[in-house]
Amino acid sequence: MKALLPFIKLFKHQWLMMFTGLLLSITTLMAGIGLLSLSGWFLSAAAVAGLTVVTAQTFNYFTPAGGVRFLSIARTASRYGERLATHEATFRLLTQLRSWTWRKLLPLSAKNLQGLRQGDLLNRLVADIDTLDHLYLRLLTPMAASLLMLGALYLFVAWFDAQLAMTLCGILLAVWLLLPFIFYRLGRQPGIAQLETKRHFRVQLLEFIQGQAEITLFGASDRFRAELSKAETAMLNSQSAMANVTALSQACLIFCHGVAVIIMLYMAASGVGEHVPPGPMLAMMVFMTMACIEMLMPIAGAFQHLSACVTAAKRVNELVEQEPDILFNPGSDAKVTKGELGLKDIFFSYQANSTSLDNNSGEQFEHTVLTGIELSVKAGEKVALLGQTGCGKSSLLSLITREWQPTSGSVSVDGRDITEFGETSLREGITLISQRIYLFSGTLRSNLTLAQKPAQPLATRAQRREAQAVNDEKLIRVLNKVGLTTLTQGDKPLDIWIGEGGRQLSGGEQRRIGVARALLRDAPLLLLDEPTEGLDKRTEREILALLFEFAADKTMLMISHRLTAMAQMDRIHLMEQGKISASGTHESLLATDDYYASLHHKLG
C-alpha cells in the first residue's frame, strides 16, 4: 500500500473537485436509498389506507408523491453531476500524474534506463498510469461514499429503531470490511498476472511491428507469430482467472445482501420501534435494505482495482524514484563561447547490475570501454578520432554531450568542468551530428526547425507569415547546399510528409538532413559522429567540404573510421581498445605510424 502514497499526495491539488465528486456521490446514494424506501412505504401505506373509506379519505397522498418525485429528480441530477465532477477530477489528476511522471523521468540518463526495454517503458508511461486513474474514480470515491453513507443510514434507521440500525449497519460494515480484504488476497496473484501478461503482450506486439521488415526478410514470421500468440493466450488466461474471481466476489456480495434482506425482514416483522405491528414501516425497512445494494456494488470490484493500482504504482515508482545519474547546474550562468575541450584521465564503463529494471539474469558485469583518455582540443581546432568499430569513439562523444557520466576523470569545456554548466546552456553550445539520424513522423519543415532556436512571438498574423516565409527560404537554401535539391522541387516542398523515422527517404537523404540540421545551428562546438556514413566517396567529400566551410571559426571534433579529409585536420588521434595509441598530423602519422600509413594506402 505504501506504493500508492506518492500518488495520493498529488490529490491535494484537486481537493475541491474531488470533494465535490464525493459529496455528489453521497447525495446520489441518499437519494437512491430514500427513493426506494419512500416508495415502499408509500405503496404499503396507501394499500393499508385503502382498506377502509375513512382512512382512504384522510390519507395524505400528495406529500409522499411529491417526495418520490423530488428524490427521483434529485437522484438523476446528482448522478449526472457526480459523473461530471468525478470524471473531471480524474482527468485533472491523470494530467497532473503524467506531467509529474515526465518531470521525474526527463532528468534520467541512459544509465538509469539501460535495463529497460522501450516497449516496457511505453507500457509504464501509458498503461500503468492509466490504471492509476482508477485509484480515485473506482476505488477511493465509491468506498468513501459507501462508508459515509453507512453512518448516515445508521442515524436514520436508529431514529425509528436502534436495534434494527445496529443490525443493518453491522452487516453492511462487515461486508464493506471483509469482502475487499478477502478478495484482494484471492485476486492479488491473478491481478498481477493480468498486468504482467498484458505488458508482455504489448512489448511483444510492439517489437513485432517495429521489426516487421527484418522478420519477413529472414523468414521468421511464423516463429514470432507463435510467440505473439503464446503471449496473447497467457493474457487471455489471466483475464479469465480475474473474471472468475470477480464473478465470485459479486456472487458473495449478492448473497450477503440477500441475507441482510432476510434478517431485516424477520426482525422488522415483529415491530419497528413503537410501530407494532410494523405495517408500512416493515416495507420501508425491507426496501431500504434492498436499496443498499447500490452502495455495495463498488465493493465487489474494489479488490481488483486495488491490486491493479498497487502493481502499477510499484512499476511507475521504479522509474520515478531513481536518482538521476547525471546532474546539471540549473543556477549556472556559464555559456559555451569558444568550444575548447579537455578530457583528463577518463575511465568509463557501461555497467549493468541486478537492480536494472528489466534485468532477467540478475548478473553483474563491467567492461571498461575507455582507459585513461587524455585529450585536449583548443578553440577553433579541427581534430579527428580514428579507430575501428568498438574502440570507444562514440562512447567518448557521449561523455562530452553528457549522455553518460565518466566512471572517473573530468571533462571540461572552455576551461570549466562540464558539471558547472546548466543543461540549456550546454545544449546551446554544442551541435551534434550523430551516427544515427532520427527523423520524426512529420513534415520536412518540422524536422529541420528542430535545430533552430524558438522564434520570438510576433503580434500580427501578417508578421508571422512573413517571418515563416523568410525562414522557409533559409531552409530551402540549406537543403540545396547539402544536395537535397530533389526535395525542394514542386509546390510547398517543406510540407512533404517524410513518415515515421523518415521511411520515405533513402539512407543518404536522411544523413543529409542530419547535416542540414547542423548547418541551421550556430554553436561554437561541432561534434561529428561518422557524419558521412553510408555516402559514396564523392558525396562524402562534398559534405565534408561543406562542414569544414561551416566550421571555419568553430571547434570541430570528428569521429570516423575513414581517412577522407584527414589532411585538413589540425590533429588526428588513433584509438585502439579504449586508449589513444598515437597522435599527430596527417603528414607526421604517415611518416611515423605504420598502421595509419597502411590504412591510408588501403582506403586512399
C-alpha positions in Angstrom: 0.0 0.0 0.0 2.9 2.3 0.6 3.5 2.4 -3.2 0.3 4.4 -3.6 1.4 7.2 -1.2 3.3 9.4 -3.7 0.2 9.4 -6.0 -2.3 10.1 -3.2 -0.2 13.1 -2.2 -1.0 14.6 -5.7 -4.7 14.6 -4.7 -4.3 17.7 -2.6 -4.0 19.9 -5.7 -7.5 18.8 -6.8 -9.2 18.5 -3.4 -12.1 20.8 -4.3 -13.2 18.9 -7.3 -12.6 15.6 -5.6 -14.6 16.7 -2.6 -17.4 17.9 -4.9 -17.5 14.4 -6.6 -17.6 12.7 -3.2 -20.4 14.9 -1.9 -22.5 14.3 -5.1 -21.8 10.5 -4.8 -23.2 10.5 -1.3 -26.1 12.6 -2.4 -26.8 10.1 -5.2 -26.8 7.2 -2.7 -29.0 9.0 -0.3 -31.5 9.9 -3.0 -31.5 6.4 -4.4 -32.0 4.7 -1.0 -34.5 7.3 0.1 -36.5 6.9 -3.2 -36.9 3.2 -2.9 -37.6 3.4 0.9 -40.2 6.1 0.5 -41.8 4.3 -2.5 -42.1 1.1 -0.5 -43.6 2.9 2.5 -45.9 4.9 0.2 -47.3 1.8 -1.6 -47.8 -0.1 1.6 -49.4 2.8 3.4 -51.6 3.5 0.5 -52.7 -0.1 0.4 -53.4 -0.1 4.1 -55.3 3.2 3.9 -57.5 1.9 1.1 -58.9 -0.9 3.4 -61.5 1.5 4.8 -63.3 4.6 3.5 -62.3 6.7 6.5 -58.5 6.0 6.2 -58.7 6.4 2.4 -60.2 9.9 2.7 -57.8 11.0 5.5 -54.6 9.6 3.9 -52.2 12.3 2.6 -51.2 11.1 -0.9 -49.7 14.3 -2.1 -46.7 14.7 0.3 -45.2 11.2 -0.3 -45.9 11.5 -4.0 -44.1 14.9 -4.0 -41.2 13.3 -2.1 -40.9 10.5 -4.6 -40.8 13.0 -7.5 -38.3 15.1 -5.6 -36.0 12.2 -4.8 -36.2 10.8 -8.4 -35.2 14.2 -9.8 -32.5 14.7 -7.2 -31.1 11.3 -7.9 -30.9 11.9 -11.6 -29.4 15.4 -11.2 -26.9 14.3 -8.6 -25.9 11.3 -10.6 -25.2 13.5 -13.6 -23.3 16.0 -11.5 -21.3 13.2 -9.8 -20.3 11.8 -13.2 -19.2 15.3 -14.3 -17.3 16.1 -11.1 -15.6 12.7 -10.6 -14.5 12.4 -14.2 -13.3 16.0 -14.3 -11.3 15.3 -11.2 -10.0 12.1 -12.7 -8.8 13.8 -15.9 -7.1 16.5 -14.0 -5.4 14.0 -11.8 -4.4 12.0 -14.8 -2.9 15.1 -16.5 -1.1 16.0 -13.3 0.2 12.5 -12.9 1.5 12.3 -16.4 3.2 15.7 -16.0 4.7 14.6 -12.7 6.0 11.4 -14.1 7.5 13.1 -17.1 9.3 15.6 -14.8 10.7 12.7 -12.9 11.7 10.8 -16.0 13.3 13.5 -18.1 16.4 14.0 -15.9 17.2 10.3 -16.0 20.2 9.4 -18.1 20.9 6.5 -20.4 22.5 4.6 -17.4 19.2 5.0 -15.4 17.2 3.4 -18.2 19.8 1.0 -19.6 18.0 -2.1 -18.4 14.6 -1.1 -19.6 13.1 -2.1 -22.9 11.4 0.6 -24.9 8.1 -1.3 -25.1 8.1 -1.8 -21.3 8.9 1.9 -20.8 6.0 2.9 -23.1 3.7 0.5 -21.2 4.6 2.1 -17.9 4.0 5.6 -19.2 0.7 4.8 -20.8 -1.0 1.6 -19.4 0.3 1.8 -15.8 -0.6 5.5 -15.4 -4.0 4.9 -17.0 -4.5 2.1 -14.4 -3.7 4.6 -11.6 -6.7 6.8 -12.6 -8.9 4.1 -11.0 -7.5 5.0 -7.7 -9.8 7.9 -7.2 -12.7 7.2 -9.6 -13.3 3.5 -8.9 -11.7 2.9 -5.5 -11.4 5.8 -3.1 -14.6 7.7 -4.0 -17.1 4.8 -4.1 -15.5 3.2 -1.0 -15.5 6.5 1.0 -19.1 7.4 -0.2 -20.4 4.0 0.9 -18.7 4.2 4.3 -20.0 7.7 5.0 -23.4 6.6 3.8 -23.3 3.8 6.4 -23.0 6.4 9.1 -26.0 8.4 7.7 -28.0 5.2 7.3 -27.4 4.3 10.9 -28.6 7.6 12.2 -31.7 7.5 10.1 -32.7 3.9 11.0 -31.8 4.5 14.7 -34.4 7.3 14.7 -37.0 4.6 14.4 -35.3 1.5 15.9 -31.7 1.4 17.3 -31.6 -2.4 17.2 -32.5 -2.6 13.6 -30.0 0.2 12.8 -27.2 -1.7 14.6 -28.1 -5.0 12.8 -28.4 -3.5 9.3 -25.3 -1.3 9.5 -23.3 -4.1 11.3 -24.0 -6.5 8.4 -23.1 -3.8 5.8 -20.0 -2.8 7.6 -18.8 -6.4 7.9 -19.4 -6.7 4.1 -17.6 -3.4 3.5 -14.5 -4.6 5.5 -14.3 -8.3 4.8 -15.1 -8.7 1.1 -12.5 -6.4 -0.3 -9.8 -7.9 2.0 -10.7 -11.5 1.2 -10.9 -11.0 -2.5 -7.9 -8.7 -2.6 -6.0 -11.7 -1.2 -7.6 -14.1 -3.7 -7.3 -11.8 -6.7 -3.8 -10.4 -6.0 -1.9 -13.0 -8.0 -4.4 -13.0 -10.9 -4.3 -9.2 -10.9 -0.5 -9.1 -11.1 -0.5 -11.8 -13.7 -3.1 -9.8 -15.7 -0.9 -6.7 -15.7 2.3 -8.6 -16.4 0.9 -10.7 -19.3 -0.7 -7.5 -20.8 2.6 -5.8 -20.5 4.5 -8.7 -22.1 2.0 -9.0 -24.9 2.2 -5.2 -25.7 6.0 -5.4 -25.7 6.0 -8.4 -28.0 3.5 -6.8 -30.3 5.5 -3.5 -30.5 8.7 -5.4 -31.3 6.9 -7.5 -33.9 5.6 -4.4 -35.6 8.9 -2.5 -35.4 10.9 -5.4 -36.7 8.4 -6.5 -39.4 10.8 -5.9 -42.3 13.7 -7.9 -40.8 11.3 -10.6 -39.6 9.9 -11.0 -43.0 13.2 -10.9 -44.8 14.7 -13.7 -42.6 11.6 -15.8 -42.8 10.9 -15.7 -39.1 7.3 -14.6 -39.2 5.9 -17.9 -38.1 8.1 -18.1 -35.1 7.4 -14.6 -34.0 3.7 -15.0 -34.6 3.8 -18.2 -32.5 5.4 -16.3 -29.6 2.9 -13.5 -30.0 0.0 -16.0 -29.9 1.5 -17.6 -26.8 1.7 -14.2 -25.1 -1.9 -13.4 -26.2 -3.1 -16.7 -24.8 -1.4 -16.1 -21.5 -3.0 -12.6 -21.3 -6.5 -14.1 -22.0 -6.0 -16.8 -19.4 -5.0 -14.2 -16.8 -8.1 -12.1 -17.7 -10.3 -15.3 -17.4 -8.8 -16.0 -14.0 -9.5 -12.5 -12.8 -13.0 -12.6 -14.3 -13.7 -15.8 -12.3 -12.6 -14.1 -9.1 -14.7 -11.0 -9.9 -17.7 -13.2 -10.6 -17.2 -15.0 -7.3 -16.9 -11.7 -5.4 -20.2 -10.4 -7.0 -21.9 -13.6 -6.1 -20.8 -13.4 -2.5 -21.9 -9.7 -2.4 -25.4 -10.6 -3.7 -25.6 -13.5 -1.2 -24.6 -11.3 1.7 -27.1 -8.7 0.6 -29.8 -11.3 0.4 -29.0 -12.5 3.9 -29.3 -8.9 5.1 -32.7 -8.5 3.5 -34.0 -11.8 5.1 -32.7 -10.8 8.5 -34.2 -7.3 8.3 -37.5 -8.8 7.1 -37.5 -11.2 10.0 -36.6 -8.7 12.7 -38.8 -5.9 11.4 -41.8 -8.2 11.2 -42.1 -8.1 15.0 -42.1 -4.3 15.1 -40.2 -1.2 14.1 -39.6 0.8 17.3 -43.1 1.9 18.5 -44.8 0.6 15.4 -46.2 -2.7 16.5 -47.3 -4.3 14.3 -44.9 -2.6 11.9 -47.4 -2.1 9.0 -45.9 0.1 6.2 -42.7 0.6 8.3 -41.9 -3.1 7.5 -41.9 -2.3 3.8 -39.8 0.8 4.3 -37.1 -1.2 6.2 -37.0 -4.0 3.7 -37.0 -1.7 0.7 -34.3 0.3 2.4 -32.1 -2.8 2.8 -32.7 -3.8 -0.8 -31.6 -0.3 -1.9 -28.3 -0.7 -0.1 -27.1 -2.9 -3.0 -26.3 0.3 -4.9 -23.7 1.4 -2.4 -22.3 -2.1 -2.0 -21.7 -2.8 -5.7 -18.3 -1.0 -6.0 -17.0 -3.2 -3.1 -17.2 -6.2 -5.5 -14.6 -4.7 -7.8 -12.6 -2.8 -5.2 -10.1 -5.6 -4.7 -9.4 -5.8 -8.4 -8.8 -2.1 -8.8 -6.7 -2.1 -5.6 -4.3 -4.9 -6.8 -4.0 -3.3 -10.2 -3.3 0.1 -8.8 -0.7 -1.2 -6.3 1.1 -3.2 -9.0 1.0 -0.2 -11.5 2.2 2.1 -8.7 5.2 -0.1 -8.0 6.2 -0.2 -11.6 5.9 3.5 -12.0 7.8 4.1 -8.8 10.7 2.1 -10.1 11.1 4.8 -12.7 10.4 8.0 -10.8 12.2 7.1 -7.5 15.5 6.8 -9.2 18.1 9.5 -8.6 19.4 10.9 -11.9 22.9 9.7 -12.6 23.8 13.0 -14.4 23.0 16.3 -12.7 23.2 19.7 -14.3 23.7 23.1 -12.6 20.4 24.9 -13.2 21.6 28.1 -11.4 24.8 28.5 -13.5 25.2 31.4 -15.9 28.1 29.7 -17.7 27.9 29.7 -21.5 29.9 27.8 -24.1 31.6 30.5 -26.1 34.8 29.0 -27.6 34.2 25.3 -27.7 37.5 24.4 -26.1 37.6 20.8 -25.0 39.6 18.9 -22.3 39.4 15.3 -21.2 41.7 14.3 -18.3 42.3 10.8 -17.2 39.0 9.5 -18.4 37.9 6.0 -17.4 34.5 4.7 -18.5 32.4 1.5 -18.5 28.9 0.6 -19.2 27.6 -1.1 -16.1 24.6 -3.4 -15.6 23.6 -4.9 -12.3 20.8 -6.8 -10.6 18.9 -3.6 -9.9 18.3 -2.9 -13.6 14.6 -2.6 -14.3 14.4 -5.4 -16.8 17.4 -7.5 -16.0 16.3 -11.1 -16.0 19.7 -12.7 -15.4 20.5 -10.9 -12.1 24.2 -11.0 -13.1 26.7 -8.2 -12.6 29.2 -7.3 -15.3 31.5 -4.4 -16.0 33.5 -3.9 -19.2 36.0 -0.9 -19.4 35.4 1.0 -22.6 37.8 3.9 -22.1 41.0 3.7 -20.2 43.0 6.8 -19.1 42.0 9.0 -22.0 43.8 12.4 -22.2 42.6 14.7 -24.9 42.8 18.5 -25.5 41.1 20.4 -28.3 41.8 24.1 -28.5 39.3 26.6 -29.6 39.0 26.6 -33.4 40.9 23.4 -33.8 39.8 20.6 -36.1 40.5 17.2 -34.5 39.7 13.7 -35.7 39.4 10.5 -33.7 40.1 7.4 -35.8 39.7 3.8 -34.9 38.0 0.5 -35.6 34.4 -0.1 -34.6 34.1 -0.8 -30.9 37.2 1.1 -29.8 35.3 3.6 -27.8 35.0 6.6 -30.1 31.2 7.1 -29.8 31.4 6.4 -26.1 33.8 9.3 -25.8 31.5 11.6 -27.6 28.6 10.6 -25.3 30.6 11.8 -22.3 31.1 15.2 -23.9 27.3 15.5 -24.6 26.6 14.2 -21.1 24.5 11.3 -22.2 26.8 9.2 -19.9 29.0 10.1 -16.9 32.6 9.1 -16.8 33.5 6.5 -14.2 36.5 8.7 -13.2 38.3 11.6 -14.6 36.9 15.0 -15.8 35.6 16.6 -18.9 35.9 20.4 -19.3 34.5 22.9 -21.8 36.1 26.3 -22.2 38.2 25.6 -19.2 35.2 24.9 -16.9 34.3 21.5 -15.6 31.3 20.3 -17.6 29.3 19.7 -14.5 29.2 23.5 -13.9 27.0 24.1 -17.0 23.3 24.2 -17.0 21.6 21.8 -19.4 20.2 24.5 -21.6 23.5 26.5 -21.9 25.4 23.3 -22.6 23.0 22.1 -25.3 23.0 25.6 -26.9 26.8 25.5 -27.2 27.1 22.1 -28.9 26.0 21.0 -32.4 26.0 17.2 -32.9 25.6 15.1 -36.0 25.1 11.6 -34.5 25.8 8.3 -36.2 22.1 7.5 -36.3 19.9 10.3 -37.6 16.4 10.2 -36.1 13.6 11.7 -38.1 10.2 12.4 -36.6 7.0 11.4 -38.2 6.1 14.8 -39.6 6.9 17.3 -42.3 10.3 18.2 -43.7 9.9 21.6 -42.1 9.3 20.3 -38.6 12.3 18.0 -38.8 14.5 21.0 -39.8 13.2 23.6 -37.4 14.0 21.2 -34.6 17.6 22.5 -34.8 16.6 26.2 -34.6 16.0 28.3 -31.6 12.3 29.1 -31.0 11.4 32.4 -32.7 10.1 35.3 -30.7 6.3 35.5 -30.8 5.0 38.1 -33.2 1.9 40.2 -32.7 0.1 40.1 -36.0 -0.7 37.2 -38.4 1.0 39.1 -41.3 4.2 39.4 -39.4 4.1 35.6 -38.6 3.5 34.8 -42.2 6.4 37.0 -43.4 8.8 35.5 -40.8 7.8 32.0 -41.8 8.4 32.8 -45.5 11.9 34.2 -44.7 12.7 31.1 -42.6 11.4 28.8 -45.3 13.7 30.4 -47.8 16.6 29.7 -45.4 15.6 26.1 -45.0 15.5 25.6 -48.8 18.9 27.1 -49.2 20.3 24.8 -46.6 18.7 21.8 -48.3 20.1 22.8 -51.6 23.6 23.1 -50.0 23.5 19.5 -48.7 22.4 18.2 -52.1 18.7 17.6 -51.4 17.5 19.6 -54.4 15.2 16.8 -55.3 13.2 17.5 -52.2 13.0 21.3 -52.8 11.2 21.0 -56.1 7.5 21.5 -56.5 4.8 23.4 -54.6 5.3 23.7 -50.8 8.3 21.3 -50.6 8.8 21.8 -46.9 5.3 20.4 -46.3 6.4 17.0 -47.6 5.4 14.2 -45.1 8.5 12.1 -44.6 6.9 9.3 -42.5 7.9 7.7 -39.2 11.7 7.5 -39.0 12.0 9.0 -42.5 10.8 5.9 -44.2 10.1 7.7 -47.4 13.7 8.9 -47.7 16.8 7.0 -48.5 19.6 6.5 -46.0 21.7 9.1 -47.8 18.9 11.6 -47.7 18.4 11.0 -44.0 22.1 11.6 -43.4 21.9 14.8 -45.4 19.0 16.1 -43.3 21.2 15.5 -40.3 23.9 17.7 -41.8 21.3 20.3 -42.7 20.2 20.4 -39.1 23.8 21.1 -38.1 24.1 24.0 -40.6 21.0 25.6 -39.1 22.5 25.7 -35.6 25.2 28.2 -34.7 27.1 26.7 -31.8 30.8 27.1 -31.1 31.5 23.3 -30.7 30.7 20.9 -33.6 30.7 17.2 -32.8 30.6 14.8 -35.8 30.0 11.0 -35.3 30.5 9.3 -38.6 28.8 12.2 -40.5 29.2 10.7 -43.9 28.4 7.1 -43.1 26.6 5.4 -46.0 27.6 8.1 -48.5 29.7 7.4 -51.6 33.2 9.0 -51.7 32.3 11.9 -54.0 29.3 12.9 -51.8 31.4 12.3 -48.7 34.0 14.8 -49.9 31.3 17.4 -50.8 29.6 17.1 -47.4 32.9 17.3 -45.5 33.9 20.4 -47.6 30.6 22.0 -46.6 31.1 21.1 -43.0 34.7 22.5 -42.9 33.4 25.7 -44.5 30.6 25.9 -41.9 33.1 25.2 -39.0 35.8 27.7 -40.2 35.6 29.6 -36.9 34.3 26.7 -34.7 35.9 23.9 -32.8 35.4 20.6 -34.5 35.8 17.0 -33.2 35.0 14.3 -35.8 34.8 10.6 -35.2 35.5 8.4 -38.2 37.0 5.1 -39.3 37.7 6.6 -42.8 40.5 8.9 -43.8 38.7 11.4 -46.0 39.7 15.0 -45.3 42.3 14.0 -42.7 44.8 16.3 -44.4 42.7 19.2 -43.3 42.7 18.2 -39.6 44.9 20.1 -37.2 45.4 16.9 -35.2 44.5 13.2 -35.5 44.2 10.7 -32.7 44.2 7.0 -33.3 42.2 5.0 -30.8 42.6 1.3 -30.0 40.8 -0.7 -27.3 39.8 2.4 -25.4 43.1 4.1 -25.5 44.7 6.8 -27.7 47.6 4.8 -29.3 49.0 7.6 -31.5 48.6 11.3 -32.2 49.8 13.8 -34.7 49.1 15.5 -38.0 48.2 13.6 -41.2 51.8 14.0 -42.5 53.5 13.0 -39.3 51.4 9.9 -38.8 52.0 8.8 -42.4 55.7 9.1 -41.7 55.8 7.5 -38.2 52.8 5.2 -37.8 52.8 2.1 -39.9 49.2 1.3 -39.1 48.0 4.7 -40.2 50.1 4.6 -43.3 48.7 1.1 -44.3 45.2 2.4 -43.6 45.7 5.4 -45.8 47.2 3.2 -48.6 44.2 0.8 -48.3 41.4 3.5 -48.1 43.1 6.3 -50.1 
